[in-house]
């Protein structure tokens, strides 16, 4: 979900995977897509919020990640090097809109846009 500096929602996306994907990898895919869409929209600053502390730890520390999520984490780091990118951990209860979208019956890929496409 994307919102502007006043807190107004300007768009959201969700994706459902056909099979089980580990949560860290799903969070990494979502973060990569958000940063990619930020770049395509021409925005120069983003604050990525989420409740996956392990992902944000990997992104902040630049620790080599030799796990299955490593390639995606490295791609996020590269994309973030092109803009001003900050990370903010929110409690799961504070991330309820994202989880409502996640739990909704969304077919393969759906996006709702007000202005520009963003996650």
GIPE-V939136 format. One record per backbone hydrogen bond with DSSP energy under -0.5 kcal/mol. NH is the residue of the N-H (numbers start at 1). CO is the residue of the C=O. Records with the same first field share a line. If there is no record, write none. Layout:
# GIPE-V939136
NH = CO, CO
This chain:
# GIPE-V939136
2 = 11
4 = 8
7 = 4
10 = 2
11 = 2
12 = 112
14 = 110
16 = 108
25 = 22
26 = 22
27 = 23
28 = 24
29 = 25
30 = 26
31 = 27
32 = 28
33 = 29
34 = 30
35 = 31
36 = 32
37 = 33
38 = 34
39 = 35
40 = 36
41 = 37
42 = 38, 39
43 = 38
46 = 84
48 = 46, 86
49 = 47
50 = 88
53 = 51
56 = 52
57 = 53
58 = 54
59 = 55
60 = 56
61 = 57
62 = 58
66 = 64
70 = 67
73 = 69
74 = 70
75 = 71
76 = 72
77 = 73
78 = 74
79 = 75
80 = 76
81 = 77, 78
82 = 79
83 = 80
84 = 44
85 = 83
86 = 46
88 = 48
90 = 50
94 = 91
95 = 91, 92
96 = 93
99 = 95
100 = 96
101 = 97
102 = 98
103 = 99
104 = 100
106 = 104
107 = 105
110 = 14
112 = 12
114 = 10
115 = 10
